[in-house]
């Protein structure tokens, strides 16, 4: 057995898992010379959510980040995560966009492309793998590991063989939720090793506390490559610590040959850097074995918790966790990884908070059930499918086969605001966010979000008030932090607070003199049959009607976005649009009227 090779994830997946993908390039470059000396098989530095986070939050050009890292790491393979036909976005792109993206990424410095599809529909990997091979780079095909009645070892072996036949240079098992157990690892790796001649890589998150054991078992049964994270950003929803695995294998047939002291020096650097990003720390940094039951990845847990907290329903998170497996079954057991984790998770939240399963169905669930993301692993619920897509015909072909070339149209749409081919690809991936970024760059207005958050305030009709303060009662001092509020009840206000660090809930009666018909946003409180409201907090991405328009009951009138998933809000009654209280980009909540329909119209 040759030695074990390590892919280090600290510059991509580790901080994506623990710090909401907020690590800035300026904090990566100073340690690159040391990282380059280690001798990793590869460094994962790009892809996943980093492209989006650079544009949306950090106000960095993701392509310039890649160029700088390439110059700073001349001796090390650079690796990225690519979502097959989805690339780095949340929809399928045409084949010409996929080929151009891969060409540019290879030109700017990527050596290894780890390509996966959320449904393990290998048709969605074909164009990307071919494009990587055309550029003379390493095409690593990843299989998303999950557990369901249809996901068997034989199925994974069959998929791996098909991917090798497609041109994959290596196969990675992507255990994004930390579902593997040591016994399951032995069975899977042994079967793959007996069937394949290409190298095997294991990517396993440490959520359930099993990653190190799984990696050791994998190595003992023929896996030669493992993904780890420098200890300062390891554990929890990240990965097994690099130093720990190097120490565990040292002096054995599997010795990595890496310098443990150098790794510890790198870990000390990132331990200091991590302190700067404490406001983005994931609450799921410890062992959480619940993933072995509900299969909810840690990053998905934190997103769900945030959504529920925003509407004062955090106490219902257990209901959401119970609903996720049911939604997943209805959708044919998709693995829970971007974008299917958001698709399933957001729908589960809607099912719980609206009080009726599938009362509101997101646009992404509709697209999924029509086949717009590819072929589900198992049959979907036929009644739900009919309810979601109506008379539309399910898509049987590879979804991208239905897309014409897009590059020329994208270039025309963005015009001279894009100053280069990589600028055009920024717009192609995220049109709204990309256009804003390019416009702000041209005007010299790029401003990253602060590392230290501004003092929290709560908006109300009497102005901005602080949400962190001290209270003195009978000589005792208490630290109060308002963490959330629910204004759905017109007679009471429920506040979620911590009192000296202890979570509490407080119900306050509305005092006379306060207006009861206006939400804190200034929009009306719902109370009439024609009032249109959102099922959950989000942003307005489209307004489908104008004042004076006649609408039918059930007709779409607004589109909102939450957790990067879009939902169409429908008219509750027939009538005429009397007033619209929102505009595109507005933040909205469930306790306020967004649009009014006059039934007499």
N, C-alpha and C positions, 0 to 999 in steps of 0.2 A: 504494500500500500504506500503510495506517495504521500508527502506531507499534506496537511490541510491548509487551504487558502482562505483568506478572510476578505470579505467586502465590508468596509467600514461605512456606517450610515450617519455619522454625526453631522454631516453637512446637509443632509436632506431628511430622511425619515425620522431620525431621532428627535430633531427639534420640531418637526411636523407633529410628532406624536405627543410631545411634552410641553412645547412652547407655542402651539398654534401656528407653526411655520413662520415665526416672526424673526428668526435669526438674520441679522443684517450682514451684508457682504463685508462691511468694515470690521466685523468681529470674526470673520472667517480668515481673511488674508494674513493677519499677523502670525497665525500658527501653521500656515501652509507649508513652510519650509520643513518643519518637523514632521508633519503628516507625510510629506513627500519622501522623507528619509526612511519611513517605517518599512516599506516593502509590501503594502497591502496588494492583494490581487487586483482590487479596484476600490475607488472611492465613489460612493453614490453622492452626487452633488447637485442634481437637477431633476426636474420632472415632478410628478405628483402634484401637490398643491403649491409648490414654490413659485411657479410662473404666475399664478393668480395672485398669491400673497405679495409678490414683488410689486405688481401693478396696483393692487387695490389698497394695500396698507403701507408698504415700505416706500412706495414711489421710486422704485429702482427699475431700470431696464433689465429684465431677466436675461436677455442676450448679452448685455455688457457684463453681468455677473459671470456668465459662463466664460466669456473671453478672459476676464481677469483671473478666474480660477485656473483656466488652461495655462496661462502664463506663469502662475504661481506654483503649479504642480506638473512640471515638465516630464517627470519620470514615472508618473502613476496613471494607470488607466482611469478615465473618468466615465462614470456610469449614470444613466438616467432611467426613470420609470415612465413608460409610455402606455397609455390606455388604448392600445390598438387603434381602431377606427375612430375612437373618441379623442385621440391624441392627449391633450391636457385639459380639454373642455368637458362639457356635459351633454354633447350631442354627437351624432356621427357626422364626420366630414367627408367630402368627396375624395376620391382616390388621388386627384391631382394635388389637393391640399396636403394629404398624408405624405405623398412623395416629396413635395417641396419642404415640408417641415423636417422630415428626416434628413434631406440634403443639407439644409441649413444647420441643423444640430450637429451633423457630422463635420461640416466645414468649420464650425466654431469650436469644436473640441471634444464632442462625445465619442467615446470609443466603444462602449458597451450599451446596447439598448435592451433593457428588460421590458418585454412587450406582453401585456395581458389583456384579457377581456373579462368584464365583470360576470358574464354568464358562462364563461368558458366555451363560447361559440367560436370555434377556431376559424370560421369563415371571416370573422372580424379581425383576425391577425394576419391574414394572408398578404394584404397589400403592404402593411408595415414591415413585415419580415422580408419581403422581396425588396423593399426600398432600402433596408439596412444592408442587405447583401450587395445590392448595386453600388453602395457607397464603400464597400470593402470593410465594413465594421462587423463587430460581433453581435449576432442576433440571438438573444437569450429569450426563449419563450417561457412564460410563467403560467402555471396552472393554479387557480384560486382554490385553496383547500377549504372545504366546508363539510358539514355532517348533515345528512338527510336520508330519507328512504331510497333516493335514487343515486346518491353519490357513493360509489363503491371503489375499491382498489382497482378492480378490472376496468372500470370506466376511466380512471385517471391514467392507467397504463395505455389504454387505447388512445386517449387524447394526446399523451406524450409521444407515442409512436407517430401519430398523424402530424404533429408539429415538427418532429425531426425530418419526416419526409417532405415537409414544407420548406425545410432549409435551416431549421434552428440549430445553432452551434452548441447550445447547452439548454438544459431544462431546469427551471427553478420551481420549487414548491412554495407558493406564497400563502403562508399561514397568517393572514392579516389580523385575525381575531384572537390568535393564541389558542386554537381549538385542539391542536395536536397533543396527544399524550405520548409518553415513551413507547408504550406497546403499539399504538397506532403508527408511530414513526417507523418502528422496526418493520412492520408489515408493509407499509407503503414504500419505503426506501428499498427494501429487499426485492420487492416486485419490480420496481423501476430499474434497479441495477441489473436484474436478470434479463430485462427486455431491451436495454439501451446500451449504446457504446459511448454516447456523449457524456460530458461531465454533468453531475447533479449538484444543484445549489439548494440550500434550505434557508428560507426567510421566515422566521417565526417570531411573533411578538410575545413579550414576557408577561402579558396581562394576567394569566392564571398562575404564574410562578413556575411554569414547566419548561420554559424555553431552553435553559442550559441542559436539562436532562434529555430533552428531545434532540438537541444538537449532538450531544455525546453519543446517543444511540444511533443517530444518523451517520455520524462519522464511522462508528464501529461496523456499520453495515453497507459502506460503500459510497457515502456522500463525501465529496472532497472539498466542497466549498460551503462556507456558512456566513451569514450576515450577523454582524455584531455592532454595538455602539460603545464608544468610549464611556467609561463608567459614570462620568459626571452627567451624562444624558442617557443613561441606560435604565432598565427596569420599568415597571408599570406597563404602560401601553407602548413603550419603546422596545428595546431588544435586550438580549443577553449582553453583559458587559464584556467588552473586548479583552481587557486584562485578565478577567476570570477565565475565559476560554483559552487564552494563550497559556496561562499558568496551569490549567487542567491538562493540557495536551503536551506540555513541555517534558522532554525526556522520554516520550513514547514514540511509537512508530508514526504517530500523527503530528509530531512537533511542527508548529507553524514557522519556527525560526525567527519570530518577531522579538524585538528588544523590549522586554517588559518595563525597564526603567524609562525608556523613551516614551512608551505609552503612558506611564504614570505622569511624566512631565506634561504631556498633552492633556491628560485628565485634569491636572491642576489648573491649567489655563482655562478650560471650559467650565470648571467649577466656579471660577471668578466671573466669567462671562455670563453664566446662567443667572447670577444675582441681578443683572441689569434688566432681565425679562420676567421678573417675578409676577408682574400683573397678568402675564399670559400663561402662568403655570396651570397645567391640567390638574383638576381635582383628583384624577385617577392615576396617581403616581405610585401606588402600592399594589400589592397582590389583590386581585379581585377574581375569585373563582366563579362568580355568577355567569361569566362568559361561557363556561362549560355547560350551562343550563339554557340561557336565553340567546347565546351566540351573538350578543351585541358587542361590537368592538368598543374599546374605551373612548376613542374619539367620537363615536356615535353617541355614547352615553352622555358625554359632556354637552353635545349639541342638543340632545333631547331635554336634558335638565335645564338648559338655558331657555329653550322654548317654553317649557312649562312654568318656569319661574316668572317669565315675562307676563304671563296671564294669571298669576296667582294660583297655579294649579300644580305646584311642585309636589304636593302631597299625593298626586295621582300618578307619579312616575312608575310605581309598581304595576298599575293597570296598563300603562304603555308597554312595559317590559313583557307583560303577559300577552298583550295584543300583537306584538311584533312577530312571534312565531306563527300566529294565525294568519296575519297578512302575508307572511313569507310563503306559507302553504298555499294560500289563494293564488299567489303569483307564480307557483311552480317551483318553489324552493331555490330562488337565486342566492348565490353566495352574497354575504353582506360586505361589500367593498364598493368604493366610489365607482359609479354613481348609484348602484342599487341600494347601498345602505341608506343614502338620503331618501331614495324613492320609498323604500319600505318604512323607514323611521318616521318620515313626515306624514305618511298616510295613517300610520298607527296613532300618532298624536291626534290627527283630525278625527279618527274614529272614536277616540276616548273623549276629547273635549266637546265634540258636538253631541255626544250622547246617542249617536246612531251610526252603525258601521256603514261606511261608504255613502253617508249623506252628502258629503263633499268629496269629490275624487280629483286629485291633482292632475294637471296636464301630463306630467311625466308618467303617472300610473296609466293614464289613457294611452299614451304613446307606447309604453311597455306592453300593455295588453293587446295592442294592435300588431306588435312585432317590430316596433320601430327601433328597439335596441338589439334585436337578434332573437334567436330561438331560446326560450326558457328551458331549464334543465328537465322540467316535468310539465305535464299538462296544467294549464291554469283553470281556475274555476269558471265554467262556461257561463253561469248566470251573471257573475261579476263582469266577465268580458262583454257580454251583450249589453249590460247596463252602462259600461264605460264607453264602448265604441259605437253602439247603436247598429245602424245598417252598414257601417264601413266594413270593408273586407280586410281580414287579417293579412299581414304581410308574410309571405312564405319565403321570399327571396332574401338574399343578403341585403340588409337595409341600404347599404351604400350603392347597390346596383340601381337604386331608384333616384340617385342624386346625379345631376349633370355636373360638369366641371364648374368650379366655383372661383378659382383664382382670379380670373379676369374681372369678374363682377366685384369681388372684394377690393381689388386694386382701384377700380373705378369709384366705388363707394367712399373709400377713405381719401382718395385724391392725393394732393401734395402734402397733406398733413403727415403722411408716411414718407419719411425721407430715405428709406432703404428697404430692401427685401425683408429684413427682420422686423422692421416697423410694420410692414403689411401683415406679417404673421402675428404680431401682437394684436392687431385689429381682428384678424381671422379667428383667433382663439376666443377673444372676449370683446365683442363689438362695442358694447356700452362702456365698460371699464377701460378698454383699450383706447377708444376715442378720447375719453376724458384724460387719460394719462398723456397721450400725444399732444393734446391741446394745452394741457398745463405745462408740459415740457417746453413747448414753443413759446409760451407766454412767461416762462421763468417762474411758475407758481408751484412747482412740485414741492410738497411739504409732507414728510412722513409723519405718521401718527406718533405722538409722544411716547417715550418709554415710561415716563411717570404720568399716570392718568391725572387729569384735572380733578379738582375737588368735586365729588358727586353732588348733584342737586336734583330736586324733584320739581317739575313744572306744574303749576296750578294757576288758577285764575288770579291769585294774589301774588304771582311772581315766582321767582326761583328761590327755593329754600334748601339749605344744606341737608344732607342725609347722614352725615357723620358728626356727632356732637357729644358733649358730656352733659349729664344731668346731675344736679346736687340736691339730695333729699336728706334732711336731718343730719347734715354733716358728712354723709356718704356720697362718694362720687361714682357714677355709673357711665361706662362707655356705651353709646347707642349707635347702631349702624342699621339704617333702613335698607334692606336688601331687595325688597319688592313690594308691590302694592296691587290690590285688586279693587276696581271701582265699579264692578258690574252691578252691585246692589245699590239702588238710588238712595236707600235709607242708611246704609252702613258703608264704611270704608275699612277694608282689611289690610293691615300692614304686616309685612314679614320683616322681622328685625333680629339683630343679635344684641343681647344685653350682657355686656362683659364676656362676649364670645359665645354665649349660650343662645341657640335659635329659639325664637318666640314668635307667636302670632297674636296680633292685637286687633280687636274689632272696635271701631269708633262710630258712634252715632253721628250723623250729619247734623251740624249745628244750624239753627235757624239763622237766616241772613246769607247763607251760602246758596248759590244757584244749584238746583237739583237736576236741571235739564241740560247741563253742559258738562262734557267730559274734561279732564285736565288738559287735553289738546285744544280745547275751544270748540270742538265739534259737538253736535247735539247727542244726547243720550237716546238710544233707541227706545221706541215705545209705540210706533205705528206700524200697521201691516206692510206699508211700502218702504220701510226703512231697510236699507241694504247695509249689512255689517260683515266683517271678516270673521272667519272661524278661529283664527289664531294670529298673533302679531306678525307683521311682515312689512314689505315695502310695495308700493304701487308701481307696477312696471308697465301697465297699459290701461287706458280708458277706452272702452269699446262703444260708448254712446255719447251723445251730446244733449244738453237741455232742450226739451221739446220733442225728443225722439219718442215714438211709440214703441213699447216693448211688450213681449209676451212673457208670461210666467215661465221661468226656467231658462230664459235667454241670458247669455253671458253679457255682463255689463262692465266688469272690471277684472283685471288680472293682477294677482299679488304674488310676491315671491317670499318664501321663508326657507331657510336652510338650503338655499340655492335651488329650490324646487318651486315651480309655478303652479298656482291654482286659479281657476276661473271662478269668479263669484257671480252667481246667477240672480236674476230678478225674482223676488219672492212672490210677486203678483203681477198681473198685467196692468198696463196704464201708460202714463206719459212721464218721462223723466222731468222732474220739477226742479231739482237742484243737485249739483255735484259739489261735495265739500272737500275733494282731494285733487291733487295734481300728480303727474308722474314723478316718482322719486320720494313721495311722502312716506313717512313711517306711520303705520296705523295699528290700532289695537281692537280687540273684539267688543269693547264697551262703548263704541262710538259709531255714529251714522256716517257712512261714506258717501251715500247717494240716496236721494229721496224720489220715490215713485208715487205719483198722484193717481189713485185708482179711478178718479172721475175723468182723467184725461182721455 
